[in-house]
Amino acid sequence: MNRRELLRQLGLLFPAALLSPSLLLSAANNASNSQCCGHFIVVGAGASGLYTAYKLVQAGATVTILEASGVHGGRIRPLEGFASYTVELGAEFVHGMGNQNGTPPSFLYHDINTYNPSLLKPVNSLDTLLTIDNTTVWDSETNDPDILQVWQLINWASDYSGPDITVAEYLQTVWDIGPTHRTWHFYEAYVGTEYGTSLDRLSMRGYAAEEALWLTGGKDYLLDDSYLHILDTLYFNTVLPNVLYNKQVTAINYSGNGVTVTDQNGTNYVGNAVVLSVPLPILQDGDISFTPALPTTKLNAINGLEMGAGMKIVLKFTNAFWNTAQMFDLLCKGYTTECWVPAKVKTGATINVLHCFIMGERAEYMSAQGNNAINIALAELNSIFGGNLATNNFDEGYIIDWWQEPFIRGAYSYPIEGSYPNSGPPTGINKRQILAQPINNKVFFAGEATNNNHPSTVHGALETGARVAEEICAAFPANIPNTLSLTGSQAVCSGATNIYTVPAITGTTYEWVVTGGTVVSGQGTNQITVQWSNATGGTVQITQSR
Ligand SMILES: Cc1cc2nc3c(=O)[nH]c(=O)nc-3n(C[C@H](O)[C@H](O)[C@H](O)COP(=O)(O)OP(=O)(O)OC[C@H]3O[C@@H](n4cnc5c(N)ncnc54)[C@H](O)[C@@H]3O)c2cc1C
């Protein structure tokens, strides 16, 4: 997942549209003063579900998290003990540092950078080895016009305003580039695979819209620790005791007061509302029955996006046989698609492991191969590096096939034809936005597929958790905030003027009572100025309500 790395090749900047004031939203998503009352059931303990729970608990609510599998993290899954570092079987890169034009960072980047900046290892300036015409070329050195054209598509995509066709149809009809073209595999890797699919499934209009809607810049980072461990430390640890594992939700009844959520054993969980954070295929496949049935608009949104096959093949070698000084990334021509070398930026790691990233039709093919997929990958590496270098140095392989994971069933969501209503700059409501809308303030929707700006990512999933917590707090507001911290000087002198403040909370009223002095300004707001008349003592009291 490092498509935006390509921007450096042409030295291009993001279009001006990306610099609109709405950019501030992503940075602000994490900040909330809302407080809420109630008990909420969160379905799914992936990034979005856990972050929703974390924000709700912070806001004063209580939560129960029901997770179908035996682990938390969802599509963030560490593999320990395979390599000299934690192998990431799912999400690996942190996106969203912002860009040089002042785009603010994602709050995930911000929080990790605040916690420990040395954990963030930049990868944008590292080299990619491109396989082309039975040879290889470094991306930083090529002037091949066909390769430059690949990067032009990526940099121009957000300007597309044509008909609702697939990216494959666009390339064929507009640029006369088809599957037999010498650079087709680069389009597949940098666009199709990046979007979790193949070019003949990805909507060109959707691709354009999602490039234009992306707000958090083009820089990517690997982490010098396990992704999940960092998220646990920053956010999730506080709510992990609330996770009930091996609880597959099969039914949700939201017909009466509150909701009743039922698991596969028939156990009921009652709450004021439910948050669904499950992957898109779980909703599409009807794993969960709803009473009353979901509205047609919601069903259309669920079926108006797609999530398909995706896998990683992790290959460990006794010796690295590539140019270890230069190569971070490798683009292959066959099923293996793209392999990178995380050890290149991980402290103290041995450079002997490739992470190969395969999506869409190629992943479907490799999925059908079972363990033979490893032999196919090795054969492709042999043909790139010569001789039997990959096979001869092969030590161990690990396949994670997300398509076959029972409670995930794919990689991440992508737009198909019809996902975005209009051509040109994205306006009007799209399927992700409809998917995100709550139903009757009882059924709320989180998860990467519901993010309008950063779908398919971890920071996007977290952002949806923040959004849902805000929606719930608006629907179930606390009358009085749980904590009030009153600040202001306690040392007062006769005739002195002092300021006293409590945190500003939207929608609340403030009533100050002062003895021994006079409120000279600010009554009714979260901050008052007091003129003290009596040096022997006084009191300041605040009642906050809504
Ligand atoms: C191979 C791969 C590579 C990726 N690389 C990156 C990357 O480098 N950077 C990045 O930012 N993002 C990346 N992503 C995307 C990122 O992992 C996801 O966008 C994000 O983790 C999704 O979080 P989520 O909470 O929306 O869903 P999930 O993580 O899927 O969580 C949903 C949870 O719901 C549970 N569940 C399902 N059904 C039920 C049920 N009926 N009852 C109860 N629980 C249920 C599931 O078990 C799961 O734990 C990658 C994804 C994949 C697959």
The ligand as an ORCA input file, in Angstrom:
! r2SCAN-3c Opt
* xyz 0 1
  C      -3.505     -7.572      3.080
  C      -3.940     -6.225      3.597
  C      -3.049     -5.176      3.628
  C      -3.430     -3.930      4.104
  N      -2.504     -2.936      4.164
  C      -2.830     -1.758      4.736
  C      -1.830     -0.788      4.970
  O      -0.655     -0.997      4.675
  N      -2.218      0.388      5.566
  C      -3.509      0.635      5.926
  O      -3.785      1.722      6.439
  N      -4.470     -0.298      5.720
  C      -4.168     -1.475      5.155
  N      -5.112     -2.443      4.996
  C      -6.516     -2.116      5.313
  C      -6.794     -2.152      6.813
  O      -6.279     -3.333      7.356
  C      -8.298     -2.098      7.043
  O      -8.857     -0.987      6.358
  C      -8.693     -1.960      8.513
  O      -7.895     -2.766      9.334
  C     -10.165     -2.347      8.625
  O     -10.614     -2.197      9.961
  P     -12.164     -2.408     10.267
  O     -12.359     -2.214     11.705
  O     -12.975     -1.611      9.321
  O     -12.477     -3.939      9.869
  P     -11.826     -5.286     10.402
  O     -10.431     -5.089     10.793
  O     -12.103     -6.296      9.347
  O     -12.667     -5.632     11.709
  C     -13.948     -6.218     11.648
  C     -14.076     -7.255     12.752
  O     -15.414     -7.764     12.728
  C     -15.366     -9.130     13.082
  N     -16.613     -9.771     12.647
  C     -16.994    -10.153     11.410
  N     -18.229    -10.666     11.432
  C     -18.658    -10.625     12.716
  C     -19.863    -11.008     13.368
  N     -20.897    -11.534     12.700
  N     -19.950    -10.858     14.710
  C     -18.922    -10.311     15.420
  N     -17.765     -9.922     14.837
  C     -17.636    -10.063     13.493
  C     -14.129     -9.618     12.361
  O     -13.649    -10.844     12.892
  C     -13.159     -8.463     12.578
  O     -12.376     -8.632     13.739
  C      -4.758     -3.717      4.540
  C      -5.668     -4.783      4.531
  C      -5.269     -6.018      4.056
  C      -6.252     -7.159      4.063
*
